[in-house]
Each structure stands twice: as C-alpha cells, then as structure tokens.
Amino acid sequence: MVPFLLLVSCVTVVATAVSNLPAAVTSPPTKQAAAATAPPTAVDETPAGDAATEEAADPTPAAKPEPKPKTYKGTGSRVVRIQRTDEIRLVTSTARGSGNFAVWSIGPDGDEQDLLANDIGSHKGTRLMNINGEETVALKVEADGPWTIAIKPVTTARQWSTTKAAGKGDDVLILNPSSSGFQTITSKFTGSGNFTVYGYDGDGNESLLANEIDRSTAENTLPDGTFLVRVEGMGAWTLARTGL
C-alpha cells in the first residue's frame, strides 16, 4: 500500500473519470478530497393545518478549482520559494549547462524531500512532487547554467492512449483508458544507469513495473486499474501495453 492517503481518498475518482471519458481526465490526485458545506435544508412554510414539506439538500460537493501552473526561471544555484502545498504536482524542469543539475523540494522544516531532477549537462524531465505525503514550501536548485521549472496539476500529464508510448528522461503518463483485467507492460530502455517504472491504481497501490540498469527490456503484469505511470531514467525509453 502506498504510504500516502491522497490516492486512497480521491484518486479513485480520477481513475473512474479516465476510464469513462477516453478523451479527458478530471480531478488530479490530491491529498484530501475537496471539502464542501451542504446548503441549509429548505422548508416550505405552509399555512397552519397543512403538512410542512422539506427539500433534501444537494449532497454533491463543490468542485475544487484546479491550481494554475506556475513557472520559475533562474540561473545557477537558487532557493525558490513557492506557495505552500501538500498536494501532488507535476514538476517539469529544463536546464542548460555542463555540470550537475538537481532540484529538491523543501519542507516546512527546511529539510530536502523529493529529488525532482538529477542530471548531468542539459536536462528536460517531469517528476511528481509530494508523492510520499510531504508538504513543500520551496525548491532548491543546483545548477551551473540557466533553468526553467514549471509546477503543474497532474491532469496536465501526457496521456497514453495508444499501445506504445516513447520518451526520453523522466516523465509521468496518464493511462487513457486505465488498465482493465489481465494486461502486460513491456519497458525498453536504451540509456545508462538506473531505469524505473512505477504504476498507481485507484486503491492507492504503487506497483514497481521495471527496475533495470543500462540497456534493458523488462516485461511485467500491469495491475488492474492502473491509471498513472511515472518513468525515471537518463536516456530514451519505450513502453508498450497489451489490452488496447
């Protein structure tokens, strides 16, 4: 079971939306479902002697507005303060340079949390922030050149709606539709170093779908209900799924 509650509480809603609406994804995974206050019960005031009638309150919670993407730019090593959040976000970073480029999320206590980028030289990639239930107040950037970092809702992740998906470096994909029944996923990596693929379903389960070193090919089962996949690796990769 994934050690964060957000997938249990509201990711089920996202997974259902992905399955029912092939062309769109609704709410992003968040740590808590949007709160709503039910309107007061309406009472029909009738003359004396007539029975009073009551209208049931609408139990549907108000939709939580989706956060707007935020983009930060800079050069060299910096600490970037952001609006405090404990919700999962996509963090897409690009950088130019010759040395190491790394980005960490920083918690309220000032400690480093998620490693959101880690590359040598030029970089472009997307990772998930607050994936383990953290709260982020800033980003710590290590760089020797110019960089851009965009923080976006999970719903803006690239949709995977065909048999194959290809990319380079870190990425996050929404399976559209989500997996159903017995399916498999084949991960092919042509880069160097560690290569991992994780899947998430609407019950809050995290599945390790690939964990390889250097050039490799790995086949694994794709758990029923998987709707989100994150890929981490320095190099080109291809994912292929059955069942479509």
Secondary structure, 3 states (H helix, E strand, C coil): CCCCCHHHHHHHHHHHHHHHCCCCCCCCCCCCCCCCCCCCCEEECCCCCCCCEEECCCCCCCCCCCCCCEEEEEECCEEEEEEEECCCEEEEEEECCCCEEEEEEECCCCCEEEEEEEEECCEEEEEEECCCCCCEEEEEEECCCEEEEEEECHHHCEEECCCEEEEECCEEEEECCCCCCCCEEEEEECCEEEEEEEEEECCCCEEEEEEEECCEEEEEECCCCEEEEEEEEECEEEEEECCC
